[in-house]
Amino acid sequence: MQTSHKLRHSDRLLMTTDSANSLQATTLTPVAYVRSCFTERFGIPRQAGLVKSATASIVFANSESNMLSLRGIEDFSHLWVIFLLHKQHYKNPKALVSPPRLGGSKRVGVFATRSPNRPNPVGLSAVRLESIEQGSQQILLHIRGADLLDGTPVLDIKPYVPFVDSIEQANGAWAEHIETPMPVTWSEPARNCLRRLHGESTDKAGEPGSTLQQLIEETIALDPRPAHERIKDGEAGQSWGMKISDVNVRWQVDNGIALIIKLEKLPVNIYE
């Protein structure tokens, strides 16, 4: 009953003039956008930093204002990126959602999750700043460990400051358990295609430690399938596909092991 009383008291506070003014609609203008190796929503890591080989660039217009605004950012190793979830088309955001980490069956409040189905489609990611490139038209912040869709509008960036942003005694509740990556193997046709791409890509696909190979394996190892799809392991004809970098990848899962069965180069390179 005490909690209920506090909630009712909070509701009354919302009726004050200052509080009501604080809840008015606000317009935000993106300061940059993202070029990413992830060109569609399915398969994007659910959190930043899980796929360390995932690269992206935050693209600013090369203006004097932006050059001044970015001065000194090169001294930081990591950044917070605040962005719009621009491809999320939920008409009615849900108060309760089913996180994949809970098996997709248990529902919790949206504010207790990082679900993209939110009242305001805003995301927050911590990424590694690799380098800064200034061209004639653009300023590029090259980042790593991104969970960002290609074309994502960026609202703001802030430096990651370890002594305040890293909380040693923090409690991650149900999200604290570290999931074991799923083993990923290659069919011979898919591996041969990866080797053929070696001659077409600066990623040197097919070489040991290849950037493209590592990106594909790290992404699929996180098992991007929805929770309700994971029960189909081993079923005849089951397969999943996603676009990543400039290739289309298709794989199957049997006994908790992913097998990449097909790899084909997309007709248009997103980096051109």
Contacts in CASP RR format, 6 or more apart in sequence:
PFRMAT RR
TARGET T0000
AUTHOR 0000-0000-0000
METHOD contacts of the structure
MODEL  1
MQTSHKLRHSDRLLMTTDSANSLQATTLTPVAYVRSCFTERFGIPRQAGL
VKSATASIVFANSESNMLSLRGIEDFSHLWVIFLLHKQHYKNPKALVSPP
RLGGSKRVGVFATRSPNRPNPVGLSAVRLESIEQGSQQILLHIRGADLLD
GTPVLDIKPYVPFVDSIEQANGAWAEHIETPMPVTWSEPARNCLRRLHGE
STDKAGEPGSTLQQLIEETIALDPRPAHERIKDGEAGQSWGMKISDVNVR
WQVDNGIALIIKLEKLPVNIYE
13 19 0 8 1.000
14 20 0 8 1.000
14 23 0 8 1.000
28 155 0 8 1.000
30 84 0 8 1.000
30 153 0 8 1.000
30 154 0 8 1.000
30 155 0 8 1.000
31 60 0 8 1.000
31 66 0 8 1.000
31 69 0 8 1.000
31 154 0 8 1.000
31 155 0 8 1.000
31 156 0 8 1.000
31 157 0 8 1.000
32 58 0 8 1.000
32 59 0 8 1.000
32 60 0 8 1.000
32 141 0 8 1.000
32 153 0 8 1.000
32 154 0 8 1.000
32 157 0 8 1.000
33 58 0 8 1.000
33 59 0 8 1.000
33 151 0 8 1.000
33 152 0 8 1.000
33 153 0 8 1.000
33 154 0 8 1.000
34 56 0 8 1.000
34 57 0 8 1.000
34 58 0 8 1.000
34 59 0 8 1.000
34 83 0 8 1.000
34 146 0 8 1.000
34 148 0 8 1.000
34 149 0 8 1.000
34 150 0 8 1.000
34 151 0 8 1.000
34 152 0 8 1.000
34 153 0 8 1.000
34 154 0 8 1.000
35 56 0 8 1.000
35 57 0 8 1.000
35 59 0 8 1.000
35 150 0 8 1.000
35 151 0 8 1.000
35 270 0 8 1.000
35 271 0 8 1.000
36 54 0 8 1.000
36 55 0 8 1.000
36 56 0 8 1.000
36 57 0 8 1.000
36 146 0 8 1.000
36 148 0 8 1.000
36 149 0 8 1.000
36 150 0 8 1.000
36 151 0 8 1.000
36 152 0 8 1.000
37 54 0 8 1.000
37 55 0 8 1.000
37 56 0 8 1.000
37 150 0 8 1.000
37 215 0 8 1.000
37 244 0 8 1.000
37 245 0 8 1.000
38 44 0 8 1.000
38 54 0 8 1.000
38 146 0 8 1.000
38 147 0 8 1.000
38 148 0 8 1.000
38 149 0 8 1.000
38 150 0 8 1.000
38 244 0 8 1.000
39 149 0 8 1.000
39 150 0 8 1.000
39 243 0 8 1.000
39 244 0 8 1.000
39 270 0 8 1.000
40 149 0 8 1.000
40 242 0 8 1.000
40 243 0 8 1.000
41 87 0 8 1.000
41 88 0 8 1.000
41 149 0 8 1.000
42 224 0 8 1.000
42 241 0 8 1.000
42 242 0 8 1.000
43 219 0 8 1.000
43 224 0 8 1.000
43 242 0 8 1.000
43 244 0 8 1.000
44 147 0 8 1.000
44 148 0 8 1.000
44 149 0 8 1.000
44 224 0 8 1.000
45 51 0 8 1.000
45 54 0 8 1.000
45 145 0 8 1.000
45 147 0 8 1.000
45 219 0 8 1.000
45 222 0 8 1.000
45 224 0 8 1.000
46 100 0 8 1.000
46 114 0 8 1.000
46 147 0 8 1.000
46 222 0 8 1.000
46 224 0 8 1.000
47 114 0 8 1.000
47 125 0 8 1.000
47 147 0 8 1.000
48 125 0 8 1.000
48 126 0 8 1.000
48 127 0 8 1.000
48 145 0 8 1.000
48 146 0 8 1.000
48 147 0 8 1.000
49 126 0 8 1.000
49 127 0 8 1.000
49 145 0 8 1.000
49 146 0 8 1.000
49 147 0 8 1.000
50 145 0 8 1.000
50 147 0 8 1.000
50 218 0 8 1.000
50 222 0 8 1.000
51 145 0 8 1.000
51 147 0 8 1.000
51 215 0 8 1.000
51 218 0 8 1.000
51 219 0 8 1.000
51 222 0 8 1.000
52 144 0 8 1.000
52 145 0 8 1.000
52 218 0 8 1.000
53 144 0 8 1.000
53 145 0 8 1.000
53 211 0 8 1.000
53 214 0 8 1.000
53 215 0 8 1.000
53 218 0 8 1.000
54 144 0 8 1.000
54 145 0 8 1.000
54 146 0 8 1.000
54 147 0 8 1.000
54 215 0 8 1.000
54 218 0 8 1.000
54 219 0 8 1.000
55 130 0 8 1.000
55 142 0 8 1.000
55 143 0 8 1.000
55 144 0 8 1.000
55 145 0 8 1.000
55 146 0 8 1.000
56 127 0 8 1.000
56 142 0 8 1.000
56 143 0 8 1.000
56 144 0 8 1.000
56 145 0 8 1.000
56 146 0 8 1.000
56 148 0 8 1.000
57 133 0 8 1.000
57 140 0 8 1.000
57 141 0 8 1.000
57 142 0 8 1.000
57 143 0 8 1.000
58 81 0 8 1.000
58 140 0 8 1.000
58 141 0 8 1.000
58 143 0 8 1.000
58 154 0 8 1.000
58 157 0 8 1.000
59 138 0 8 1.000
59 139 0 8 1.000
59 140 0 8 1.000
60 66 0 8 1.000
60 70 0 8 1.000
60 138 0 8 1.000
60 139 0 8 1.000
60 140 0 8 1.000
60 141 0 8 1.000
61 137 0 8 1.000
61 138 0 8 1.000
61 139 0 8 1.000
62 134 0 8 1.000
62 135 0 8 1.000
62 136 0 8 1.000
62 137 0 8 1.000
62 138 0 8 1.000
62 139 0 8 1.000
66 139 0 8 1.000
67 134 0 8 1.000
67 139 0 8 1.000
70 132 0 8 1.000
70 139 0 8 1.000
70 141 0 8 1.000
73 79 0 8 1.000
73 129 0 8 1.000
73 132 0 8 1.000
73 141 0 8 1.000
73 157 0 8 1.000
73 159 0 8 1.000
74 129 0 8 1.000
74 132 0 8 1.000
76 129 0 8 1.000
76 159 0 8 1.000
76 160 0 8 1.000
76 161 0 8 1.000
77 128 0 8 1.000
77 129 0 8 1.000
77 160 0 8 1.000
78 126 0 8 1.000
78 127 0 8 1.000
78 128 0 8 1.000
78 129 0 8 1.000
78 159 0 8 1.000
78 160 0 8 1.000
79 126 0 8 1.000
79 127 0 8 1.000
79 129 0 8 1.000
79 141 0 8 1.000
79 143 0 8 1.000
79 157 0 8 1.000
79 158 0 8 1.000
79 159 0 8 1.000
79 160 0 8 1.000
80 124 0 8 1.000
80 125 0 8 1.000
80 126 0 8 1.000
80 157 0 8 1.000
80 158 0 8 1.000
80 159 0 8 1.000
80 160 0 8 1.000
80 165 0 8 1.000
81 124 0 8 1.000
81 125 0 8 1.000
81 126 0 8 1.000
81 127 0 8 1.000
81 143 0 8 1.000
81 146 0 8 1.000
81 148 0 8 1.000
81 154 0 8 1.000
81 157 0 8 1.000
82 122 0 8 1.000
82 123 0 8 1.000
82 124 0 8 1.000
82 154 0 8 1.000
82 155 0 8 1.000
82 156 0 8 1.000
82 157 0 8 1.000
82 158 0 8 1.000
83 122 0 8 1.000
83 123 0 8 1.000
83 124 0 8 1.000
83 125 0 8 1.000
83 148 0 8 1.000
83 152 0 8 1.000
83 153 0 8 1.000
83 154 0 8 1.000
83 155 0 8 1.000
84 121 0 8 1.000
84 122 0 8 1.000
84 123 0 8 1.000
84 152 0 8 1.000
84 153 0 8 1.000
84 155 0 8 1.000
85 116 0 8 1.000
85 118 0 8 1.000
85 121 0 8 1.000
85 122 0 8 1.000
85 123 0 8 1.000
85 152 0 8 1.000
86 121 0 8 1.000
86 149 0 8 1.000
86 151 0 8 1.000
86 152 0 8 1.000
86 153 0 8 1.000
87 149 0 8 1.000
88 116 0 8 1.000
88 117 0 8 1.000
88 121 0 8 1.000
90 116 0 8 1.000
90 117 0 8 1.000
90 121 0 8 1.000
93 110 0 8 1.000
93 117 0 8 1.000
93 118 0 8 1.000
93 119 0 8 1.000
94 110 0 8 1.000
94 117 0 8 1.000
95 109 0 8 1.000
95 110 0 8 1.000
96 107 0 8 1.000
96 108 0 8 1.000
96 109 0 8 1.000
96 110 0 8 1.000
97 107 0 8 1.000
97 108 0 8 1.000
97 109 0 8 1.000
97 110 0 8 1.000
97 113 0 8 1.000
97 115 0 8 1.000
97 117 0 8 1.000
98 104 0 8 1.000
98 105 0 8 1.000
98 106 0 8 1.000
98 107 0 8 1.000
98 227 0 8 1.000
99 106 0 8 1.000
99 108 0 8 1.000
99 113 0 8 1.000
99 115 0 8 1.000
99 174 0 8 1.000
99 175 0 8 1.000
100 226 0 8 1.000
100 227 0 8 1.000
101 174 0 8 1.000
101 175 0 8 1.000
101 177 0 8 1.000
101 179 0 8 1.000
102 108 0 8 1.000
102 174 0 8 1.000
103 227 0 8 1.000
104 226 0 8 1.000
104 227 0 8 1.000
104 228 0 8 1.000
105 227 0 8 1.000
108 174 0 8 1.000
110 117 0 8 1.000
110 118 0 8 1.000
110 119 0 8 1.000
112 173 0 8 1.000
116 123 0 8 1.000
122 155 0 8 1.000
125 146 0 8 1.000
125 147 0 8 1.000
125 148 0 8 1.000
126 160 0 8 1.000
126 165 0 8 1.000
127 143 0 8 1.000
127 144 0 8 1.000
127 145 0 8 1.000
127 146 0 8 1.000
128 143 0 8 1.000
128 144 0 8 1.000
128 145 0 8 1.000
129 141 0 8 1.000
129 142 0 8 1.000
129 143 0 8 1.000
130 142 0 8 1.000
130 143 0 8 1.000
130 144 0 8 1.000
131 142 0 8 1.000
132 139 0 8 1.000
132 140 0 8 1.000
132 141 0 8 1.000
132 142 0 8 1.000
133 139 0 8 1.000
133 140 0 8 1.000
133 142 0 8 1.000
134 140 0 8 1.000
141 157 0 8 1.000
150 270 0 8 1.000
179 222 0 8 1.000
181 218 0 8 1.000
181 221 0 8 1.000
181 222 0 8 1.000
182 220 0 8 1.000
182 221 0 8 1.000
182 222 0 8 1.000
182 223 0 8 1.000
182 253 0 8 1.000
182 256 0 8 1.000
182 257 0 8 1.000
182 258 0 8 1.000
183 221 0 8 1.000
183 256 0 8 1.000
183 257 0 8 1.000
183 258 0 8 1.000
184 216 0 8 1.000
184 217 0 8 1.000
184 220 0 8 1.000
184 221 0 8 1.000
184 251 0 8 1.000
184 257 0 8 1.000
184 258 0 8 1.000
184 260 0 8 1.000
185 257 0 8 1.000
185 258 0 8 1.000
185 259 0 8 1.000
185 260 0 8 1.000
186 194 0 8 1.000
186 259 0 8 1.000
186 260 0 8 1.000
187 259 0 8 1.000
187 260 0 8 1.000
187 261 0 8 1.000
187 262 0 8 1.000
189 261 0 8 1.000
189 262 0 8 1.000
190 260 0 8 1.000
190 261 0 8 1.000
190 262 0 8 1.000
190 263 0 8 1.000
191 206 0 8 1.000
193 262 0 8 1.000
193 263 0 8 1.000
193 264 0 8 1.000
194 205 0 8 1.000
194 206 0 8 1.000
194 210 0 8 1.000
194 212 0 8 1.000
194 213 0 8 1.000
194 263 0 8 1.000
195 205 0 8 1.000
195 206 0 8 1.000
197 203 0 8 1.000
197 205 0 8 1.000
197 206 0 8 1.000
197 212 0 8 1.000
197 247 0 8 1.000
197 263 0 8 1.000
197 265 0 8 1.000
198 204 0 8 1.000
198 205 0 8 1.000
198 206 0 8 1.000
198 207 0 8 1.000
198 210 0 8 1.000
200 265 0 8 1.000
201 212 0 8 1.000
201 246 0 8 1.000
203 210 0 8 1.000
203 211 0 8 1.000
203 212 0 8 1.000
203 245 0 8 1.000
204 210 0 8 1.000
204 211 0 8 1.000
204 212 0 8 1.000
205 211 0 8 1.000
205 212 0 8 1.000
205 213 0 8 1.000
206 212 0 8 1.000
206 213 0 8 1.000
207 213 0 8 1.000
212 245 0 8 1.000
212 247 0 8 1.000
215 244 0 8 1.000
215 245 0 8 1.000
216 244 0 8 1.000
216 247 0 8 1.000
216 249 0 8 1.000
216 260 0 8 1.000
216 263 0 8 1.000
219 242 0 8 1.000
219 244 0 8 1.000
220 249 0 8 1.000
220 251 0 8 1.000
220 258 0 8 1.000
220 260 0 8 1.000
221 258 0 8 1.000
223 230 0 8 1.000
223 253 0 8 1.000
223 258 0 8 1.000
224 240 0 8 1.000
224 242 0 8 1.000
225 240 0 8 1.000
225 253 0 8 1.000
229 240 0 8 1.000
230 253 0 8 1.000
232 238 0 8 1.000
232 253 0 8 1.000
233 253 0 8 1.000
233 254 0 8 1.000
233 255 0 8 1.000
233 256 0 8 1.000
234 252 0 8 1.000
234 253 0 8 1.000
234 254 0 8 1.000
234 255 0 8 1.000
237 252 0 8 1.000
238 252 0 8 1.000
238 253 0 8 1.000
239 250 0 8 1.000
239 251 0 8 1.000
239 252 0 8 1.000
239 261 0 8 1.000
240 250 0 8 1.000
240 251 0 8 1.000
240 252 0 8 1.000
240 253 0 8 1.000
241 248 0 8 1.000
241 249 0 8 1.000
241 250 0 8 1.000
241 251 0 8 1.000
242 248 0 8 1.000
242 249 0 8 1.000
243 249 0 8 1.000
243 266 0 8 1.000
245 270 0 8 1.000
246 265 0 8 1.000
246 266 0 8 1.000
246 268 0 8 1.000
246 269 0 8 1.000
246 270 0 8 1.000
246 271 0 8 1.000
247 263 0 8 1.000
247 264 0 8 1.000
247 265 0 8 1.000
247 266 0 8 1.000
248 262 0 8 1.000
248 263 0 8 1.000
248 264 0 8 1.000
248 265 0 8 1.000
248 266 0 8 1.000
249 260 0 8 1.000
249 262 0 8 1.000
249 263 0 8 1.000
250 260 0 8 1.000
250 261 0 8 1.000
250 262 0 8 1.000
250 263 0 8 1.000
251 258 0 8 1.000
251 259 0 8 1.000
251 260 0 8 1.000
251 261 0 8 1.000
252 258 0 8 1.000
252 259 0 8 1.000
252 261 0 8 1.000
253 259 0 8 1.000
END
